Amino acid sequence: MSEFEPGRLIRPYGDTTGDGMVQISFTLPMPHSKVAEGAAEQLANKMGMEPALVAHAKPMGPDFTFFVVYGRVNHLVDPSKVEVVERDYPLLTPKEVNASVKETLRRRMVVVGGCIGTDAHTVGIDAIMNIKGFAGEKGLEYYRELKVVNLGAQVSVPQLVDRARAESADAVLVSQVVTQRDAHILNTREMSAAFRESYPAAKRPVLVVGGPRFDEKMAGELGVDRVFSRGTTPGEVASFLVHRILNRPENRTQPKQAAS
């Protein structure tokens, strides 16, 4: 249930409560000039910002200008109608993750990850998988009951599938930072299709993708089990993997038979 009452509308805050003031930034393919600044103001007006003030303008080479525009909008939002992907699993400590894997799987959980396509940015996958971790949390390599295989950058989809099969992976993590022309979307769909073709449905590894431009609501559309966006921590990923993998029917601990 939303913490906001239905119909309670709110407006942006800038200088005083409810004044509707916002700040936006964008680049226009124009050399810096008064005409360019006028074009930026015109664009802001068409976006519903009135009045609009060009607060900052900086040339980006000879043919482009970067702008920051400040102004008022009249739009209202209803927080009770906002749709987000809520976390539906408990956050576990590394000790709890290790204990759950050891008790239920009775072996190490295998996690294979990397950056697919031409993406050479490993900062995302390293933040989750490397022991140094992110945001004060240790990465998945820190968990003794997880076997972590980090393939690094520019991994082709066939290479990823082959390594996942060779390692008998329980989960596959993919990071995508390069997003030009929706490369992250196309690469993810290619990856999920390849795993569906290579595995029976019940045997397919859990597929997780992450990156700053992903929409967490697109998991079903992309054919993956979970999408993580910016700010995700290793603990969140580890907790999700435990929740999803250990609750598969074949991994659930069978109840002991009562003595007759």
C-alpha positions as a printed NumPy array, in Angstrom:
array([[  0.   ,   0.   ,   0.   ],
       [  1.338,   3.445,  -0.895],
       [  2.326,   5.767,   1.94 ],
       [  0.646,   8.588,  -0.002],
       [ -3.093,   9.118,   0.04 ],
       [ -4.797,   8.773,  -3.383],
       [ -5.456,  12.148,  -4.927],
       [ -2.826,  13.95 ,  -2.865],
       [ -1.049,  15.935,  -5.56 ],
       [  2.391,  17.468,  -5.144],
       [  4.359,  20.024,  -7.092],
       [  8.148,  20.526,  -7.495],
       [ 10.068,  22.549,  -4.927],
       [ 12.755,  25.099,  -5.808],
       [ 13.016,  28.237,  -3.685],
       [  9.802,  27.919,  -1.661],
       [  7.416,  25.041,  -1.03 ],
       [  5.154,  24.335,  -3.983],
       [  6.645,  26.982,  -6.28 ],
       [  7.   ,  24.485,  -9.154],
       [ 10.602,  25.446,  -9.905],
       [ 12.771,  22.82 , -11.665],
       [ 16.19 ,  22.642, -13.288],
       [ 16.949,  20.731, -16.48 ],
       [ 20.058,  20.255, -18.585],
       [ 20.511,  19.377, -22.256],
       [ 22.771,  19.919, -25.269],
       [ 21.812,  21.62 , -28.531],
       [ 23.733,  21.113, -31.805],
       [ 24.478,  24.854, -32.097],
       [ 27.607,  26.962, -31.473],
       [ 27.31 ,  29.018, -28.312],
       [ 25.663,  32.386, -29.027],
       [ 22.715,  34.509, -27.979],
       [ 20.671,  32.721, -30.62 ],
       [ 21.596,  29.381, -29.074],
       [ 20.558,  30.619, -25.638],
       [ 17.273,  31.834, -27.128],
       [ 16.757,  28.393, -28.682],
       [ 17.364,  26.74 , -25.304],
       [ 14.799,  29.025, -23.687],
       [ 12.318,  28.284, -26.477],
       [ 12.781,  24.545, -25.995],
       [ 12.21 ,  24.883, -22.255],
       [  9.02 ,  26.866, -22.927],
       [  7.75 ,  24.097, -25.211],
       [  8.448,  21.581, -22.436],
       [  6.085,  23.525, -20.192],
       [  8.658,  25.64 , -18.318],
       [  7.395,  29.224, -18.056],
       [  9.187,  31.469, -17.363],
       [ 12.528,  29.826, -18.2  ],
       [ 15.967,  31.184, -17.329],
       [ 19.19 ,  29.985, -18.984],
       [ 21.283,  29.645, -15.839],
       [ 24.365,  28.171, -17.525],
       [ 25.644,  27.782, -21.095],
       [ 28.952,  26.198, -22.064],
       [ 30.385,  25.484, -25.527],
       [ 31.012,  21.795, -26.206],
       [ 33.449,  22.102, -29.082],
       [ 32.693,  24.387, -32.037],
       [ 29.243,  23.022, -32.902],
       [ 27.454,  22.189, -29.624],
       [ 26.362,  24.008, -26.468],
       [ 25.433,  22.545, -23.078],
       [ 22.671,  24.346, -21.14 ],
       [ 21.236,  24.378, -17.657],
       [ 17.802,  26.006, -17.562],
       [ 15.841,  26.966, -14.446],
       [ 12.148,  27.784, -14.429],
       [  8.611,  27.056, -13.282],
       [  6.339,  24.219, -14.383],
       [  2.644,  23.819, -13.639],
       [  2.565,  20.029, -13.705],
       [  1.388,  18.094, -10.649],
       [  2.109,  14.479,  -9.732],
       [  0.119,  11.918,  -7.758],
       [  2.627,   9.763,  -5.813],
       [ -0.052,   7.133,  -5.088],
       [ -0.121,   6.274,  -8.812],
       [  3.637,   5.833,  -9.202],
       [  4.59 ,   2.293, -10.256],
       [  7.896,   0.879,  -9.04 ],
       [  9.412,  -2.558,  -8.516],
       [  9.351,  -3.13 ,  -4.771],
       [ 11.854,  -5.499,  -3.187],
       [  9.906,  -8.705,  -2.488],
       [ 12.609, -10.544,  -0.61 ],
       [ 14.432,  -9.943,   2.686],
       [ 17.897,  -8.376,   2.783],
       [ 20.339, -10.894,   4.214],
       [ 23.756, -10.456,   5.755],
       [ 26.705, -12.339,   4.193],
       [ 26.52 , -14.781,   7.11 ],
       [ 22.837, -15.447,   6.443],
       [ 23.458, -15.875,   2.696],
       [ 26.224, -18.401,   3.351],
       [ 24.132, -20.311,   5.862],
       [ 21.105, -20.478,   3.545],
       [ 23.158, -21.712,   0.574],
       [ 25.001, -24.3  ,   2.663],
       [ 21.83 , -25.63 ,   4.253],
       [ 19.683, -25.737,   1.116],
       [ 21.985, -26.356,  -1.855],
       [ 24.606, -28.292,   0.133],
       [ 27.165, -26.997,  -2.341],
       [ 28.473, -23.622,  -3.454],
       [ 26.18 , -21.468,  -5.56 ],
       [ 27.828, -20.703,  -8.922],
       [ 27.515, -17.166, -10.287],
       [ 28.912, -16.216, -13.723],
       [ 28.998, -12.594, -14.811],
       [ 30.408, -10.117, -17.294],
       [ 29.75 ,  -7.266, -19.725],
       [ 28.386,  -8.449, -23.066],
       [ 28.689,  -7.008, -26.557],
       [ 31.19 ,  -4.228, -27.094],
       [ 30.714,  -2.85 , -23.575],
       [ 34.167,  -2.389, -22.034],
       [ 32.959,  -0.75 , -18.803],
       [ 33.475,  -3.243, -15.969],
       [ 32.839,  -0.818, -13.112],
       [ 29.283,  -2.125, -12.645],
       [ 29.995,  -5.851, -12.713],
       [ 33.125,  -5.385, -10.61 ],
       [ 31.198,  -3.417,  -7.985],
       [ 28.876,  -6.385,  -7.505],
       [ 31.253,  -9.324,  -7.972],
       [ 34.728,  -8.23 ,  -6.853],
       [ 35.553,  -8.583,  -3.172],
       [ 36.09 ,  -4.811,  -2.812],
       [ 32.393,  -4.336,  -3.509],
       [ 30.439,  -1.091,  -3.489],
       [ 28.877,   1.383,  -1.027],
       [ 30.672,  -0.165,   1.93 ],
       [ 29.546,  -3.72 ,   1.134],
       [ 31.808,  -6.593,   0.115],
       [ 31.207,  -8.077,  -3.335],
       [ 30.045, -11.599,  -4.092],
       [ 33.613, -12.942,  -4.028],
       [ 33.505, -12.33 ,  -0.268],
       [ 30.744, -14.93 ,   0.226],
       [ 32.42 , -18.261,   0.935],
       [ 29.426, -20.296,  -0.284],
       [ 29.422, -18.558,  -3.686],
       [ 31.72 , -19.503,  -6.537],
       [ 32.125, -16.334,  -8.589],
       [ 33.352, -16.308, -12.203],
       [ 33.866, -12.778, -13.539],
       [ 34.446, -12.86 , -17.294],
       [ 35.154,  -9.129, -17.528],
       [ 34.395,  -6.981, -20.556],
       [ 33.331,  -7.485, -24.177],
       [ 32.068, -11.021, -23.696],
       [ 30.061, -12.391, -26.61 ],
       [ 26.7  , -13.982, -25.873],
       [ 27.859, -17.434, -27.115],
       [ 30.909, -17.193, -24.83 ],
       [ 28.691, -16.329, -21.891],
       [ 26.341, -19.253, -22.55 ],
       [ 29.22 , -21.696, -23.029],
       [ 30.923, -20.633, -19.804],
       [ 27.664, -20.774, -17.885],
       [ 27.149, -24.35 , -19.075],
       [ 30.747, -25.325, -18.321],
       [ 30.479, -23.937, -14.785],
       [ 26.943, -25.311, -14.206],
       [ 25.967, -21.772, -13.285],
       [ 23.031, -21.162, -10.988],
       [ 22.92 , -17.498, -11.966],
       [ 24.247, -15.217, -14.697],
       [ 24.828, -11.523, -14.027],
       [ 25.23 ,  -9.073, -16.901],
       [ 26.179,  -5.403, -16.615],
       [ 25.485,  -2.919, -19.403],
       [ 26.755,   0.652, -19.23 ],
       [ 26.958,   1.487, -22.951],
       [ 23.43 ,   2.511, -23.969],
       [ 23.784,   4.313, -27.303],
       [ 20.973,   3.361, -29.681],
       [ 19.543,   1.116, -26.953],
       [ 22.51 ,  -1.272, -27.156],
       [ 21.798,  -2.441, -23.59 ],
       [ 18.25 ,  -3.443, -24.56 ],
       [ 19.278,  -5.261, -27.739],
       [ 22.161,  -7.082, -26.029],
       [ 19.966,  -8.204, -23.144],
       [ 17.27 ,  -9.578, -25.433],
       [ 19.901, -11.444, -27.441],
       [ 21.352, -12.882, -24.249],
       [ 18.032, -14.018, -22.79 ],
       [ 16.991, -15.604, -26.113],
       [ 20.28 , -17.516, -26.285],
       [ 19.769, -18.954, -22.801],
       [ 16.187, -19.963, -23.591],
       [ 17.426, -21.815, -26.676],
       [ 20.306, -23.51 , -24.857],
       [ 18.537, -24.674, -21.681],
       [ 15.308, -26.423, -20.756],
       [ 13.101, -23.921, -18.947],
       [ 13.52 , -25.639, -15.57 ],
       [ 17.313, -25.769, -15.867],
       [ 18.037, -22.23 , -17.086],
       [ 20.192, -20.136, -14.761],
       [ 18.631, -17.143, -13.09 ],
       [ 19.322, -14.177, -15.393],
       [ 20.038, -10.765, -13.856],
       [ 20.964,  -7.562, -15.703],
       [ 21.952,  -4.196, -14.347],
       [ 23.012,  -0.745, -15.451],
       [ 22.195,   2.937, -14.999],
       [ 19.755,   3.18 , -17.919],
       [ 17.688,   0.067, -17.276],
       [ 14.049,   0.319, -16.212],
       [ 13.461,  -2.179, -13.407],
       [  9.92 ,  -2.796, -14.672],
       [ 11.23 ,  -4.266, -17.957],
       [ 12.343,  -7.682, -16.644],
       [  9.521,  -9.581, -18.328],
       [  9.888,  -7.69 , -21.592],
       [ 13.638,  -8.378, -21.658],
       [ 13.253, -12.061, -20.779],
       [ 15.266, -11.915, -17.552],
       [ 14.444, -12.661, -13.937],
       [ 15.477,  -9.307, -12.476],
       [ 16.649,  -5.884, -13.553],
       [ 18.731,  -3.776, -11.181],
       [ 19.335,  -0.084, -11.798],
       [ 21.835,   2.414, -10.425],
       [ 22.798,   2.251,  -6.76 ],
       [ 22.273,  -1.501,  -6.375],
       [ 24.548,  -3.069,  -3.749],
       [ 26.142,  -6.547,  -3.673],
       [ 23.991,  -7.454,  -0.675],
       [ 20.805,  -6.766,  -2.625],
       [ 21.963,  -9.006,  -5.476],
       [ 23.117, -11.803,  -3.15 ],
       [ 19.823, -11.678,  -1.25 ],
       [ 17.817, -11.862,  -4.483],
       [ 19.825, -14.847,  -5.744],
       [ 19.236, -16.709,  -2.491],
       [ 15.523, -15.886,  -2.621],
       [ 15.067, -16.947,  -6.238],
       [ 17.409, -19.944,  -6.52 ],
       [ 16.798, -21.559,  -3.148],
       [ 13.029, -21.346,  -3.625],
       [ 13.075, -23.335,  -6.834],
       [ 11.138, -26.601,  -6.324],
       [ 14.207, -28.781,  -6.846],
       [ 16.159, -26.863,  -4.213],
       [ 13.595, -26.724,  -1.466],
       [ 14.509, -28.867,   1.523],
       [ 12.099, -31.749,   1.832],
       [ 10.411, -31.94 ,   5.249],
       [ 11.548, -34.815,   7.416],
       [  9.121, -37.683,   7.845],
       [  7.741, -37.997,  11.372],
       [  8.73 , -41.184,  13.194],
       [  5.939, -43.77 ,  13.323]])
